[in-house]
Amino acid sequence: MKKYLFFAFTLVASVLAFTSCDKKGQNEPEDKDAVVFNATGELRGVMFPTYNDQQQAVITLHPKTNTVDVKFVQARIASKDETPQDIYIHNMPVSSEDGHFSHISLVLADGSPYTPFAKSYAYAMMDENRTRFNIHFGNDDENDTQVYLVFGAMLK
């Protein structure tokens, strides 16, 4: 009888554990104030060439925290041999001024780092009318802010 009771408790515990793992993220509450922009902009290499300069991006502005999430859609940045894939930036502070740098990570859909730019200093700017968006990517040293890539897009 104890064996059946043990199996019953194990079954209930495993069902609860399986159903409580919601991938949508209980740690990330839905932002009802978020504004989503679909944009096509120019990705320009400053210190080296880029391989698809017209780049599509989905830019999600979070007005309460003044941050943006950026999803580059099917990007191929570092090499012409690179397989195009979605590249993400999460929770990047946005400013209306030049030079408001923050440390960012570029990641792929599975959460792994985008190896050509695993870590970078960058700044994101959006004008007050939300018509223009720019990101400047630099190297990993905040004291040496050489710009490697610039992405600029008009927003609709």
Secondary structure, 3 states (H helix, E strand, C coil): CHHHHHHHHHHHHHHHHHHHCCCCCCCCCCCCCCEEEEEEEEEEECCCCCCCCEEEEEEEEECCCCEEEEEEEEECCCCCCCCCEEEEEEEEEEECCCCCCEEEECEECCCCECHHHCEEEEEEEECCCCCEEEEEEECCCCCCCCEEEEEEEECC
